[in-house]
Every structure is written in C-alpha cells, then in structure tokens.
Amino acid sequence: MQKIQPKTKICTVCKKRKSITKFYKRNDRRIGYHSRCKQCADKLHVEWVKNNPLQNLDNNRKWKISNPKRYWCNKTINHHKDYGIKVEITTIELLNYIKDIDNCELCGKEISWYNTKTSLNSPTMDRINNEDVIDISNIMLICHQCNTTKNVRTLKEFYEYCELILKRRDKT
C-alpha cells in the first residue's frame, strides 16, 4: 500500500502545523512520519533520559551489543573527527564498506566486533595514505595489532618495512 505524503502535519504535542520535514520518519506509521515534531520529540527524549538514567544506560548497552558494527562506525568516525582529521565518509558508507568484512585486510586475522576493550584483533579503520582525508577510497579495515605495527607509515612503506624484517630474518 502506498503511503500518503502530505506537505504539512500537526504535531500532537505543540499542536502547530509544520512542514513534514520537521517530523522524524517512521516507516511503521500510516503516513510514514512520527506524530510529534522533531523539536517536541527531542525535548521529550531529553526529559525522559534525565528522569530514567539507568534505563537509558541499559538501553544504550543493549543497542551496542545488538549493533556492534554500527556502534563501531559511529565511534570511529567521531574519534577521527575529534582528532581533527578530515572525514568525508558517513556512518552508512562506512557500515556498507565493513558489513561483509570479518578479517583484517592485512594479516587475515578474524576481527572481533564484540570486544568492549581494545584487543589485538579489535577492528580499526586506517588510512591507506595518512596524508589524505578519510574517504571510502582511502580506508581499510585492519586489526589493532596491524594498525599499531603500521603506525604512521603509508601502505607502501608498511609493505617495505615488512619486507625488510623478512630479509633480516632470512640473514640470521
């Protein structure tokens, strides 16, 4: 059944008629939008979180457990932005990139999405060229151990470093 697409809607909280763009989308609703405008919904949510801090923490914990890759994408993008790195990739783009990746793109070790603490096989997003911005063409998903070993090297420099180690090992 096709949903009716009105241009305006009346908020059930503030009772004001507003543009449909002022309402959050909700696919389970008849017209595809929430009954409260974004402003009222946000206000009510802030109030609910303030009044239900333990339930909110529990909800967040459950969401992280049931959405480990999405949680990782949000956390990773925000972490890079906090460090002043130019990020030109959205959470959805990153999620689409990693959705079928279960192993480190360098060493092949299985990635652990469910660790709450950093471990050697925790996922990390790394730039292929550290001088470039983070976008879909300049990233790879690697384990924490490979990222630590690669450090600030470009992918080419990292391969050269690995070859150097192998040559030194072969000499002994």
Secondary structure in CASP SS format (residue, H / E / C, confidence):
PFRMAT SS
TARGET T0000
AUTHOR 0000-0000-0000
METHOD secondary structure of the structure
MODEL  1
M C 1.00
Q C 1.00
K C 1.00
I C 1.00
Q C 1.00
P C 1.00
K C 1.00
T E 1.00
K E 1.00
I E 1.00
C C 1.00
T C 1.00
V C 1.00
C C 1.00
K C 1.00
K C 1.00
R E 1.00
K E 1.00
S E 1.00
I H 1.00
T H 1.00
K H 1.00
F E 1.00
Y E 1.00
K E 1.00
R C 1.00
N C 1.00
D C 1.00
R C 1.00
R C 1.00
I C 1.00
G C 1.00
Y E 1.00
H E 1.00
S E 1.00
R E 1.00
C E 1.00
K H 1.00
Q H 1.00
C H 1.00
A H 1.00
D H 1.00
K H 1.00
L H 1.00
H H 1.00
V H 1.00
E H 1.00
W H 1.00
V H 1.00
K H 1.00
N H 1.00
N C 1.00
P H 1.00
L H 1.00
Q H 1.00
N H 1.00
L H 1.00
D H 1.00
N H 1.00
N H 1.00
R H 1.00
K H 1.00
W H 1.00
K H 1.00
I H 1.00
S H 1.00
N C 1.00
P H 1.00
K H 1.00
R H 1.00
Y H 1.00
W H 1.00
C H 1.00
N H 1.00
K H 1.00
T H 1.00
I H 1.00
N H 1.00
H H 1.00
H H 1.00
K H 1.00
D H 1.00
Y C 1.00
G C 1.00
I C 1.00
K C 1.00
V E 1.00
E C 1.00
I C 1.00
T C 1.00
T H 1.00
I H 1.00
E H 1.00
L H 1.00
L H 1.00
N H 1.00
Y H 1.00
I H 1.00
K C 1.00
D C 1.00
I C 1.00
D C 1.00
N E 1.00
C C 1.00
E C 1.00
L C 1.00
C C 1.00
G C 1.00
K C 1.00
E E 1.00
I C 1.00
S C 1.00
W C 1.00
Y C 1.00
N C 1.00
T C 1.00
K C 1.00
T C 1.00
S C 1.00
L C 1.00
N C 1.00
S C 1.00
P E 1.00
T E 1.00
M E 1.00
D E 1.00
R E 1.00
I C 1.00
N C 1.00
N C 1.00
E C 1.00
D C 1.00
V C 1.00
I E 1.00
D C 1.00
I H 1.00
S H 1.00
N H 1.00
I E 1.00
M E 1.00
L E 1.00
I E 1.00
C E 1.00
H H 1.00
Q H 1.00
C H 1.00
N H 1.00
T H 1.00
T H 1.00
K H 1.00
N C 1.00
V C 1.00
R C 1.00
T C 1.00
L H 1.00
K H 1.00
E H 1.00
F H 1.00
Y H 1.00
E H 1.00
Y H 1.00
C H 1.00
E H 1.00
L H 1.00
I H 1.00
L H 1.00
K H 1.00
R H 1.00
R H 1.00
D H 1.00
K H 1.00
T C 1.00
END
